[in-house]
């Protein structure tokens, strides 16, 4: 089970390194699995595909 936890931590650290510029690898390595999961959820919320400028925006127009 310990191996699974370490694999999950490595996976989250890798994903956070791609998206996070505020923390170094050393800072991420010091976080617990729970803290890494929380950080990743924050990143996911910030990177939601429908929330940035390239997303689809519906324009309400009256059809004729």
CHARMM internal coordinates of N, CA and C (Angstrom, degrees):
IC EDIT
DIST 1 N 1 CA 1.4542
DIST 1 CA 1 C 1.5279
ANGL 1 N 1 CA 1 C 110.40
DIST 1 C 2 N 1.3126
ANGL 1 CA 1 C 2 N 117.10
DIHE 1 N 1 CA 1 C 2 N -36.63
DIST 2 N 2 CA 1.4601
ANGL 1 C 2 N 2 CA 121.45
DIHE 1 CA 1 C 2 N 2 CA 179.91
DIST 2 CA 2 C 1.5288
ANGL 2 N 2 CA 2 C 110.66
DIHE 1 C 2 N 2 CA 2 C -60.46
DIST 2 C 3 N 1.3464
ANGL 2 CA 2 C 3 N 116.05
DIHE 2 N 2 CA 2 C 3 N -36.72
DIST 3 N 3 CA 1.4598
ANGL 2 C 3 N 3 CA 120.47
DIHE 2 CA 2 C 3 N 3 CA 178.97
DIST 3 CA 3 C 1.5253
ANGL 3 N 3 CA 3 C 110.76
DIHE 2 C 3 N 3 CA 3 C -63.87
DIST 3 C 4 N 1.3241
ANGL 3 CA 3 C 4 N 117.24
DIHE 3 N 3 CA 3 C 4 N -38.65
DIST 4 N 4 CA 1.4574
ANGL 3 C 4 N 4 CA 121.64
DIHE 3 CA 3 C 4 N 4 CA 177.88
DIST 4 CA 4 C 1.5133
ANGL 4 N 4 CA 4 C 112.46
DIHE 3 C 4 N 4 CA 4 C -63.91
DIST 4 C 5 N 1.3241
ANGL 4 CA 4 C 5 N 116.12
DIHE 4 N 4 CA 4 C 5 N -39.56
DIST 5 N 5 CA 1.4675
ANGL 4 C 5 N 5 CA 121.36
DIHE 4 CA 4 C 5 N 5 CA 178.93
DIST 5 CA 5 C 1.5254
ANGL 5 N 5 CA 5 C 109.68
DIHE 4 C 5 N 5 CA 5 C -64.75
DIST 5 C 6 N 1.3226
ANGL 5 CA 5 C 6 N 116.76
DIHE 5 N 5 CA 5 C 6 N -44.44
DIST 6 N 6 CA 1.4660
ANGL 5 C 6 N 6 CA 120.52
DIHE 5 CA 5 C 6 N 6 CA 179.88
DIST 6 CA 6 C 1.5259
ANGL 6 N 6 CA 6 C 111.19
DIHE 5 C 6 N 6 CA 6 C -65.43
DIST 6 C 7 N 1.3190
ANGL 6 CA 6 C 7 N 117.49
DIHE 6 N 6 CA 6 C 7 N -38.11
DIST 7 N 7 CA 1.4618
ANGL 6 C 7 N 7 CA 120.66
DIHE 6 CA 6 C 7 N 7 CA 177.45
DIST 7 CA 7 C 1.5301
ANGL 7 N 7 CA 7 C 110.77
DIHE 6 C 7 N 7 CA 7 C -64.27
DIST 7 C 8 N 1.3338
ANGL 7 CA 7 C 8 N 116.22
DIHE 7 N 7 CA 7 C 8 N -41.32
DIST 8 N 8 CA 1.4739
ANGL 7 C 8 N 8 CA 120.41
DIHE 7 CA 7 C 8 N 8 CA 178.34
DIST 8 CA 8 C 1.5231
ANGL 8 N 8 CA 8 C 110.62
DIHE 7 C 8 N 8 CA 8 C -64.98
DIST 8 C 9 N 1.3398
ANGL 8 CA 8 C 9 N 117.00
DIHE 8 N 8 CA 8 C 9 N -41.28
DIST 9 N 9 CA 1.4672
ANGL 8 C 9 N 9 CA 120.86
DIHE 8 CA 8 C 9 N 9 CA 178.06
DIST 9 CA 9 C 1.5207
ANGL 9 N 9 CA 9 C 110.42
DIHE 8 C 9 N 9 CA 9 C -60.92
DIST 9 C 10 N 1.3430
ANGL 9 CA 9 C 10 N 117.31
DIHE 9 N 9 CA 9 C 10 N -45.27
DIST 10 N 10 CA 1.4661
ANGL 9 C 10 N 10 CA 121.44
DIHE 9 CA 9 C 10 N 10 CA -179.56
DIST 10 CA 10 C 1.5297
ANGL 10 N 10 CA 10 C 110.71
DIHE 9 C 10 N 10 CA 10 C -62.34
DIST 10 C 11 N 1.3302
ANGL 10 CA 10 C 11 N 115.29
DIHE 10 N 10 CA 10 C 11 N -41.68
DIST 11 N 11 CA 1.4638
ANGL 10 C 11 N 11 CA 120.00
DIHE 10 CA 10 C 11 N 11 CA 179.12
DIST 11 CA 11 C 1.5265
ANGL 11 N 11 CA 11 C 111.03
DIHE 10 C 11 N 11 CA 11 C -62.01
DIST 11 C 12 N 1.3275
ANGL 11 CA 11 C 12 N 117.19
DIHE 11 N 11 CA 11 C 12 N -46.44
DIST 12 N 12 CA 1.4644
ANGL 11 C 12 N 12 CA 121.14
DIHE 11 CA 11 C 12 N 12 CA -179.93
DIST 12 CA 12 C 1.5287
ANGL 12 N 12 CA 12 C 111.59
DIHE 11 C 12 N 12 CA 12 C -65.72
DIST 12 C 13 N 1.3273
ANGL 12 CA 12 C 13 N 116.61
DIHE 12 N 12 CA 12 C 13 N -40.60
DIST 13 N 13 CA 1.4643
ANGL 12 C 13 N 13 CA 120.23
DIHE 12 CA 12 C 13 N 13 CA 178.68
DIST 13 CA 13 C 1.5232
ANGL 13 N 13 CA 13 C 109.66
DIHE 12 C 13 N 13 CA 13 C -61.57
DIST 13 C 14 N 1.3262
ANGL 13 CA 13 C 14 N 116.91
DIHE 13 N 13 CA 13 C 14 N -43.47
DIST 14 N 14 CA 1.4599
ANGL 13 C 14 N 14 CA 120.65
DIHE 13 CA 13 C 14 N 14 CA 178.47
DIST 14 CA 14 C 1.5247
ANGL 14 N 14 CA 14 C 110.74
DIHE 13 C 14 N 14 CA 14 C -60.53
DIST 14 C 15 N 1.3306
ANGL 14 CA 14 C 15 N 117.30
DIHE 14 N 14 CA 14 C 15 N -46.79
DIST 15 N 15 CA 1.4627
ANGL 14 C 15 N 15 CA 120.92
DIHE 14 CA 14 C 15 N 15 CA -179.76
DIST 15 CA 15 C 1.5248
ANGL 15 N 15 CA 15 C 111.52
DIHE 14 C 15 N 15 CA 15 C -64.55
DIST 15 C 16 N 1.3280
ANGL 15 CA 15 C 16 N 116.87
DIHE 15 N 15 CA 15 C 16 N -38.96
DIST 16 N 16 CA 1.4659
ANGL 15 C 16 N 16 CA 120.39
DIHE 15 CA 15 C 16 N 16 CA 179.81
DIST 16 CA 16 C 1.5237
ANGL 16 N 16 CA 16 C 111.42
DIHE 15 C 16 N 16 CA 16 C -70.10
DIST 16 C 17 N 1.3204
ANGL 16 CA 16 C 17 N 117.52
DIHE 16 N 16 CA 16 C 17 N -33.26
DIST 17 N 17 CA 1.4671
ANGL 16 C 17 N 17 CA 119.76
DIHE 16 CA 16 C 17 N 17 CA 177.52
DIST 17 CA 17 C 1.5190
ANGL 17 N 17 CA 17 C 110.25
DIHE 16 C 17 N 17 CA 17 C -62.84
DIST 17 C 18 N 1.3108
ANGL 17 CA 17 C 18 N 117.25
DIHE 17 N 17 CA 17 C 18 N -34.79
DIST 18 N 18 CA 1.4557
ANGL 17 C 18 N 18 CA 121.25
DIHE 17 CA 17 C 18 N 18 CA 179.87
DIST 18 CA 18 C 1.5252
ANGL 18 N 18 CA 18 C 110.93
DIHE 17 C 18 N 18 CA 18 C -68.68
DIST 18 C 19 N 1.3278
ANGL 18 CA 18 C 19 N 117.14
DIHE 18 N 18 CA 18 C 19 N -40.59
DIST 19 N 19 CA 1.4672
ANGL 18 C 19 N 19 CA 121.64
DIHE 18 CA 18 C 19 N 19 CA -172.92
DIST 19 CA 19 C 1.5138
ANGL 19 N 19 CA 19 C 114.81
DIHE 18 C 19 N 19 CA 19 C -98.93
DIST 19 C 20 N 1.3159
ANGL 19 CA 19 C 20 N 118.64
DIHE 19 N 19 CA 19 C 20 N -20.36
DIST 20 N 20 CA 1.4606
ANGL 19 C 20 N 20 CA 120.86
DIHE 19 CA 19 C 20 N 20 CA -171.86
DIST 20 CA 20 C 1.5135
ANGL 20 N 20 CA 20 C 110.60
DIHE 19 C 20 N 20 CA 20 C -108.15
DIST 20 C 21 N 1.3141
ANGL 20 CA 20 C 21 N 116.04
DIHE 20 N 20 CA 20 C 21 N 125.59
DIST 21 N 21 CA 1.4606
ANGL 20 C 21 N 21 CA 120.31
DIHE 20 CA 20 C 21 N 21 CA 176.15
DIST 21 CA 21 C 1.5241
ANGL 21 N 21 CA 21 C 110.95
DIHE 20 C 21 N 21 CA 21 C -105.72
DIST 21 C 22 N 1.3183
ANGL 21 CA 21 C 22 N 117.52
DIHE 21 N 21 CA 21 C 22 N -7.00
DIST 22 N 22 CA 1.4612
ANGL 21 C 22 N 22 CA 121.71
DIHE 21 CA 21 C 22 N 22 CA -176.47
DIST 22 CA 22 C 1.5206
ANGL 22 N 22 CA 22 C 113.28
DIHE 21 C 22 N 22 CA 22 C -82.42
DIST 22 C 23 N 1.3223
ANGL 22 CA 22 C 23 N 117.91
DIHE 22 N 22 CA 22 C 23 N -18.16
DIST 23 N 23 CA 1.4578
ANGL 22 C 23 N 23 CA 120.38
DIHE 22 CA 22 C 23 N 23 CA -175.47
DIST 23 CA 23 C 1.5157
ANGL 23 N 23 CA 23 C 110.54
DIHE 22 C 23 N 23 CA 23 C -125.31
DIST 23 C 24 N 1.3218
ANGL 23 CA 23 C 24 N 115.25
DIHE 23 N 23 CA 23 C 24 N 145.29
DIST 24 N 24 CA 1.4533
ANGL 23 C 24 N 24 CA 120.85
DIHE 23 CA 23 C 24 N 24 CA 176.54
DIST 24 CA 24 C 1.5226
ANGL 24 N 24 CA 24 C 109.31
DIHE 23 C 24 N 24 CA 24 C -87.42
DIST 24 C 25 N 1.3133
ANGL 24 CA 24 C 25 N 116.04
DIHE 24 N 24 CA 24 C 25 N 168.96
DIST 25 N 25 CA 1.4679
ANGL 24 C 25 N 25 CA 121.30
DIHE 24 CA 24 C 25 N 25 CA 178.02
DIST 25 CA 25 C 1.5243
ANGL 25 N 25 CA 25 C 109.41
DIHE 24 C 25 N 25 CA 25 C -60.67
DIST 25 C 26 N 1.3191
ANGL 25 CA 25 C 26 N 116.76
DIHE 25 N 25 CA 25 C 26 N -39.88
DIST 26 N 26 CA 1.4640
ANGL 25 C 26 N 26 CA 120.47
DIHE 25 CA 25 C 26 N 26 CA -179.74
DIST 26 CA 26 C 1.5208
ANGL 26 N 26 CA 26 C 111.27
DIHE 25 C 26 N 26 CA 26 C -62.33
DIST 26 C 27 N 1.3401
ANGL 26 CA 26 C 27 N 116.65
DIHE 26 N 26 CA 26 C 27 N -40.52
DIST 27 N 27 CA 1.4647
ANGL 26 C 27 N 27 CA 120.26
DIHE 26 CA 26 C 27 N 27 CA 178.14
DIST 27 CA 27 C 1.5177
ANGL 27 N 27 CA 27 C 110.57
DIHE 26 C 27 N 27 CA 27 C -65.26
DIST 27 C 28 N 1.3190
ANGL 27 CA 27 C 28 N 117.18
DIHE 27 N 27 CA 27 C 28 N -41.10
DIST 28 N 28 CA 1.4621
ANGL 27 C 28 N 28 CA 120.39
DIHE 27 CA 27 C 28 N 28 CA 179.29
DIST 28 CA 28 C 1.5204
ANGL 28 N 28 CA 28 C 111.47
DIHE 27 C 28 N 28 CA 28 C -67.10
DIST 28 C 29 N 1.3304
ANGL 28 CA 28 C 29 N 117.42
DIHE 28 N 28 CA 28 C 29 N -36.09
DIST 29 N 29 CA 1.4647
ANGL 28 C 29 N 29 CA 121.09
DIHE 28 CA 28 C 29 N 29 CA -179.73
DIST 29 CA 29 C 1.5259
ANGL 29 N 29 CA 29 C 111.94
DIHE 28 C 29 N 29 CA 29 C -65.14
DIST 29 C 30 N 1.3247
ANGL 29 CA 29 C 30 N 116.82
DIHE 29 N 29 CA 29 C 30 N -26.91
DIST 30 N 30 CA 1.4676
ANGL 29 C 30 N 30 CA 120.81
DIHE 29 CA 29 C 30 N 30 CA -179.65
DIST 30 CA 30 C 1.5318
ANGL 30 N 30 CA 30 C 113.23
DIHE 29 C 30 N 30 CA 30 C -78.64
DIST 30 C 31 N 1.3348
ANGL 30 CA 30 C 31 N 117.33
DIHE 30 N 30 CA 30 C 31 N -15.32
DIST 31 N 31 CA 1.4570
ANGL 30 C 31 N 31 CA 120.70
DIHE 30 CA 30 C 31 N 31 CA -177.25
DIST 31 CA 31 C 1.5235
ANGL 31 N 31 CA 31 C 111.08
DIHE 30 C 31 N 31 CA 31 C -78.05
DIST 31 C 32 N 1.3241
ANGL 31 CA 31 C 32 N 115.19
DIHE 31 N 31 CA 31 C 32 N 150.11
DIST 32 N 32 CA 1.4638
ANGL 31 C 32 N 32 CA 120.29
DIHE 31 CA 31 C 32 N 32 CA 174.98
DIST 32 CA 32 C 1.5235
ANGL 32 N 32 CA 32 C 109.17
DIHE 31 C 32 N 32 CA 32 C -77.64
DIST 32 C 33 N 1.3237
ANGL 32 CA 32 C 33 N 115.81
DIHE 32 N 32 CA 32 C 33 N 169.24
DIST 33 N 33 CA 1.4617
ANGL 32 C 33 N 33 CA 120.29
DIHE 32 CA 32 C 33 N 33 CA 178.56
DIST 33 CA 33 C 1.5225
ANGL 33 N 33 CA 33 C 110.53
DIHE 32 C 33 N 33 CA 33 C -59.55
DIST 33 C 34 N 1.3073
ANGL 33 CA 33 C 34 N 117.67
DIHE 33 N 33 CA 33 C 34 N -42.63
DIST 34 N 34 CA 1.4653
ANGL 33 C 34 N 34 CA 121.97
DIHE 33 CA 33 C 34 N 34 CA 179.66
DIST 34 CA 34 C 1.5326
ANGL 34 N 34 CA 34 C 110.78
DIHE 33 C 34 N 34 CA 34 C -61.25
DIST 34 C 35 N 1.3286
ANGL 34 CA 34 C 35 N 116.44
DIHE 34 N 34 CA 34 C 35 N -43.50
DIST 35 N 35 CA 1.4669
ANGL 34 C 35 N 35 CA 120.64
DIHE 34 CA 34 C 35 N 35 CA 179.35
DIST 35 CA 35 C 1.5311
ANGL 35 N 35 CA 35 C 110.94
DIHE 34 C 35 N 35 CA 35 C -66.10
DIST 35 C 36 N 1.3247
ANGL 35 CA 35 C 36 N 116.58
DIHE 35 N 35 CA 35 C 36 N -39.31
DIST 36 N 36 CA 1.4671
ANGL 35 C 36 N 36 CA 120.38
DIHE 35 CA 35 C 36 N 36 CA 177.54
DIST 36 CA 36 C 1.5199
ANGL 36 N 36 CA 36 C 110.89
DIHE 35 C 36 N 36 CA 36 C -63.79
DIST 36 C 37 N 1.3235
ANGL 36 CA 36 C 37 N 116.74
DIHE 36 N 36 CA 36 C 37 N -41.99
DIST 37 N 37 CA 1.4658
ANGL 36 C 37 N 37 CA 120.23
DIHE 36 CA 36 C 37 N 37 CA 178.67
DIST 37 CA 37 C 1.5193
ANGL 37 N 37 CA 37 C 110.97
DIHE 36 C 37 N 37 CA 37 C -63.58
DIST 37 C 38 N 1.3191
ANGL 37 CA 37 C 38 N 117.30
DIHE 37 N 37 CA 37 C 38 N -39.45
DIST 38 N 38 CA 1.4644
ANGL 37 C 38 N 38 CA 121.55
DIHE 37 CA 37 C 38 N 38 CA 177.76
DIST 38 CA 38 C 1.5237
ANGL 38 N 38 CA 38 C 110.45
DIHE 37 C 38 N 38 CA 38 C -63.69
DIST 38 C 39 N 1.3292
ANGL 38 CA 38 C 39 N 117.26
DIHE 38 N 38 CA 38 C 39 N -45.34
DIST 39 N 39 CA 1.4639
ANGL 38 C 39 N 39 CA 121.37
DIHE 38 CA 38 C 39 N 39 CA 177.99
DIST 39 CA 39 C 1.5221
ANGL 39 N 39 CA 39 C 110.78
DIHE 38 C 39 N 39 CA 39 C -60.84
DIST 39 C 40 N 1.3258
ANGL 39 CA 39 C 40 N 116.65
DIHE 39 N 39 CA 39 C 40 N -41.37
DIST 40 N 40 CA 1.4602
ANGL 39 C 40 N 40 CA 120.44
DIHE 39 CA 39 C 40 N 40 CA -178.84
DIST 40 CA 40 C 1.5273
ANGL 40 N 40 CA 40 C 111.24
DIHE 39 C 40 N 40 CA 40 C -66.44
DIST 40 C 41 N 1.3229
ANGL 40 CA 40 C 41 N 116.63
DIHE 40 N 40 CA 40 C 41 N -38.10
DIST 41 N 41 CA 1.4675
ANGL 40 C 41 N 41 CA 119.91
DIHE 40 CA 40 C 41 N 41 CA 177.31
DIST 41 CA 41 C 1.5264
ANGL 41 N 41 CA 41 C 110.78
DIHE 40 C 41 N 41 CA 41 C -63.63
DIST 41 C 42 N 1.3241
ANGL 41 CA 41 C 42 N 117.36
DIHE 41 N 41 CA 41 C 42 N -37.93
DIST 42 N 42 CA 1.4628
ANGL 41 C 42 N 42 CA 120.93
DIHE 41 CA 41 C 42 N 42 CA 176.99
DIST 42 CA 42 C 1.5317
ANGL 42 N 42 CA 42 C 110.49
DIHE 41 C 42 N 42 CA 42 C -62.63
DIST 42 C 43 N 1.3275
ANGL 42 CA 42 C 43 N 115.71
DIHE 42 N 42 CA 42 C 43 N -43.23
DIST 43 N 43 CA 1.4628
ANGL 42 C 43 N 43 CA 120.69
DIHE 42 CA 42 C 43 N 43 CA 179.34
DIST 43 CA 43 C 1.5146
ANGL 43 N 43 CA 43 C 110.32
DIHE 42 C 43 N 43 CA 43 C -64.14
DIST 43 C 44 N 1.3294
ANGL 43 CA 43 C 44 N 117.05
DIHE 43 N 43 CA 43 C 44 N -42.37
DIST 44 N 44 CA 1.4608
ANGL 43 C 44 N 44 CA 120.50
DIHE 43 CA 43 C 44 N 44 CA 178.96
DIST 44 CA 44 C 1.5219
ANGL 44 N 44 CA 44 C 111.10
DIHE 43 C 44 N 44 CA 44 C -60.85
DIST 44 C 45 N 1.3178
ANGL 44 CA 44 C 45 N 117.16
DIHE 44 N 44 CA 44 C 45 N -42.13
DIST 45 N 45 CA 1.4666
ANGL 44 C 45 N 45 CA 120.34
DIHE 44 CA 44 C 45 N 45 CA 179.16
DIST 45 CA 45 C 1.5278
ANGL 45 N 45 CA 45 C 111.15
DIHE 44 C 45 N 45 CA 45 C -64.62
DIST 45 C 46 N 1.3189
ANGL 45 CA 45 C 46 N 117.11
DIHE 45 N 45 CA 45 C 46 N -38.93
DIST 46 N 46 CA 1.4625
ANGL 45 C 46 N 46 CA 121.29
DIHE 45 CA 45 C 46 N 46 CA -179.89
DIST 46 CA 46 C 1.5229
ANGL 46 N 46 CA 46 C 111.80
DIHE 45 C 46 N 46 CA 46 C -71.55
DIST 46 C 47 N 1.3147
ANGL 46 CA 46 C 47 N 117.39
DIHE 46 N 46 CA 46 C 47 N -28.25
DIST 47 N 47 CA 1.4672
ANGL 46 C 47 N 47 CA 121.83
DIHE 46 CA 46 C 47 N 47 CA -175.64
DIST 47 CA 47 C 1.5195
ANGL 47 N 47 CA 47 C 112.39
DIHE 46 C 47 N 47 CA 47 C -103.01
DIST 47 C 48 N 1.3043
ANGL 47 CA 47 C 48 N 117.76
DIHE 47 N 47 CA 47 C 48 N 21.59
DIST 48 N 48 CA 1.4580
ANGL 47 C 48 N 48 CA 120.54
DIHE 47 CA 47 C 48 N 48 CA -179.16
DIST 48 CA 48 C 1.5234
ANGL 48 N 48 CA 48 C 109.11
DIHE 47 C 48 N 48 CA 48 C -57.85
DIST 48 C 49 N 1.3243
ANGL 48 CA 48 C 49 N 118.44
DIHE 48 N 48 CA 48 C 49 N 133.01
DIST 49 N 49 CA 1.4666
ANGL 48 C 49 N 49 CA 120.82
DIHE 48 CA 48 C 49 N 49 CA -173.89
DIST 49 CA 49 C 1.5290
ANGL 49 N 49 CA 49 C 114.99
DIHE 48 C 49 N 49 CA 49 C -63.17
DIST 49 C 50 N 1.3094
ANGL 49 CA 49 C 50 N 118.38
DIHE 49 N 49 CA 49 C 50 N -19.16
DIST 50 N 50 CA 1.4576
ANGL 49 C 50 N 50 CA 120.70
DIHE 49 CA 49 C 50 N 50 CA -178.42
DIST 50 CA 50 C 1.5228
ANGL 50 N 50 CA 50 C 112.43
DIHE 49 C 50 N 50 CA 50 C -100.61
DIST 50 C 51 N 1.3279
ANGL 50 CA 50 C 51 N 117.28
DIHE 50 N 50 CA 50 C 51 N 9.49
DIST 51 N 51 CA 1.4555
ANGL 50 C 51 N 51 CA 118.28
DIHE 50 CA 50 C 51 N 51 CA -174.20
DIST 51 CA 51 C 1.5237
ANGL 51 N 51 CA 51 C 114.26
DIHE 50 C 51 N 51 CA 51 C -108.64
DIST 51 C 52 N 1.3241
ANGL 51 CA 51 C 52 N 119.19
DIHE 51 N 51 CA 51 C 52 N -9.06
DIST 52 N 52 CA 1.4569
ANGL 51 C 52 N 52 CA 117.46
DIHE 51 CA 51 C 52 N 52 CA -177.97
DIST 52 CA 52 C 1.5279
ANGL 52 N 52 CA 52 C 112.54
DIHE 51 C 52 N 52 CA 52 C -102.33
DIST 52 C 53 N 1.2979
ANGL 52 CA 52 C 53 N 116.22
DIHE 52 N 52 CA 52 C 53 N -175.90
DIST 53 N 53 CA 1.4590
ANGL 52 C 53 N 53 CA 121.29
DIHE 52 CA 52 C 53 N 53 CA -171.77
DIST 53 CA 53 C 1.5248
ANGL 53 N 53 CA 53 C 114.33
DIHE 52 C 53 N 53 CA 53 C -65.27
DIST 53 C 54 N 1.3144
ANGL 53 CA 53 C 54 N 117.65
DIHE 53 N 53 CA 53 C 54 N -24.96
DIST 54 N 54 CA 1.4587
ANGL 53 C 54 N 54 CA 119.11
DIHE 53 CA 53 C 54 N 54 CA -177.81
DIST 54 CA 54 C 1.5280
ANGL 54 N 54 CA 54 C 113.00
DIHE 53 C 54 N 54 CA 54 C -87.69
DIST 54 C 55 N 1.2983
ANGL 54 CA 54 C 55 N 116.49
DIHE 54 N 54 CA 54 C 55 N 5.96
DIST 55 N 55 CA 1.4567
ANGL 54 C 55 N 55 CA 119.44
DIHE 54 CA 54 C 55 N 55 CA -178.70
DIST 55 CA 55 C 1.5262
ANGL 55 N 55 CA 55 C 111.04
DIHE 54 C 55 N 55 CA 55 C -76.87
DIST 55 C 56 N 1.3122
ANGL 55 CA 55 C 56 N 115.39
DIHE 55 N 55 CA 55 C 56 N 165.65
DIST 56 N 56 CA 1.4586
ANGL 55 C 56 N 56 CA 121.48
DIHE 55 CA 55 C 56 N 56 CA 178.74
DIST 56 CA 56 C 1.5212
ANGL 56 N 56 CA 56 C 108.79
DIHE 55 C 56 N 56 CA 56 C -77.66
DIST 56 C 57 N 1.3032
ANGL 56 CA 56 C 57 N 116.34
DIHE 56 N 56 CA 56 C 57 N 128.94
DIST 57 N 57 CA 1.4603
ANGL 56 C 57 N 57 CA 121.45
DIHE 56 CA 56 C 57 N 57 CA 176.58
DIST 57 CA 57 C 1.5231
ANGL 57 N 57 CA 57 C 107.97
DIHE 56 C 57 N 57 CA 57 C -118.62
DIST 57 C 58 N 1.3014
ANGL 57 CA 57 C 58 N 115.17
DIHE 57 N 57 CA 57 C 58 N 123.01
DIST 58 N 58 CA 1.4593
ANGL 57 C 58 N 58 CA 119.88
DIHE 57 CA 57 C 58 N 58 CA -179.97
DIST 58 CA 58 C 1.5200
ANGL 58 N 58 CA 58 C 109.15
DIHE 57 C 58 N 58 CA 58 C -79.80
DIST 58 C 59 N 1.2992
ANGL 58 CA 58 C 59 N 115.52
DIHE 58 N 58 CA 58 C 59 N 135.09
DIST 59 N 59 CA 1.4599
ANGL 58 C 59 N 59 CA 121.39
DIHE 58 CA 58 C 59 N 59 CA 177.31
DIST 59 CA 59 C 1.5223
ANGL 59 N 59 CA 59 C 106.54
DIHE 58 C 59 N 59 CA 59 C -108.10
DIST 59 C 60 N 1.2968
ANGL 59 CA 59 C 60 N 115.81
DIHE 59 N 59 CA 59 C 60 N 121.70
DIST 60 N 60 CA 1.4475
ANGL 59 C 60 N 60 CA 120.53
DIHE 59 CA 59 C 60 N 60 CA -179.09
DIST 60 CA 60 C 1.5326
ANGL 60 N 60 CA 60 C 109.37
DIHE 59 C 60 N 60 CA 60 C -80.87
DIST 60 C 61 N 1.2913
ANGL 60 CA 60 C 61 N 114.91
DIHE 60 N 60 CA 60 C 61 N 108.23
DIST 61 N 61 CA 1.4642
ANGL 60 C 61 N 61 CA 119.67
DIHE 60 CA 60 C 61 N 61 CA 178.80
DIST 61 CA 61 C 1.5158
ANGL 61 N 61 CA 61 C 108.32
DIHE 60 C 61 N 61 CA 61 C -123.78
DIST 61 C 62 N 1.2644
ANGL 61 CA 61 C 62 N 114.20
DIHE 61 N 61 CA 61 C 62 N 153.80
DIST 62 N 62 CA 1.4491
ANGL 61 C 62 N 62 CA 120.15
DIHE 61 CA 61 C 62 N 62 CA 179.26
DIST 62 CA 62 C 1.5270
ANGL 62 N 62 CA 62 C 108.72
DIHE 61 C 62 N 62 CA 62 C -86.41
DIST 62 C 63 N 1.3148
ANGL 62 CA 62 C 63 N 116.53
DIHE 62 N 62 CA 62 C 63 N 124.86
DIST 63 N 63 CA 1.4577
ANGL 62 C 63 N 63 CA 120.51
DIHE 62 CA 62 C 63 N 63 CA 178.67
DIST 63 CA 63 C 1.5188
ANGL 63 N 63 CA 63 C 109.33
DIHE 62 C 63 N 63 CA 63 C -79.09
DIST 63 C 64 N 1.3111
ANGL 63 CA 63 C 64 N 114.66
DIHE 63 N 63 CA 63 C 64 N 144.42
DIST 64 N 64 CA 1.4630
ANGL 63 C 64 N 64 CA 118.83
DIHE 63 CA 63 C 64 N 64 CA 179.87
DIST 64 CA 64 C 1.4895
ANGL 64 N 64 CA 64 C 111.54
DIHE 63 C 64 N 64 CA 64 C -107.50
END
COOR INIT
IC SEED 1 N 1 CA 1 C
IC BUILD
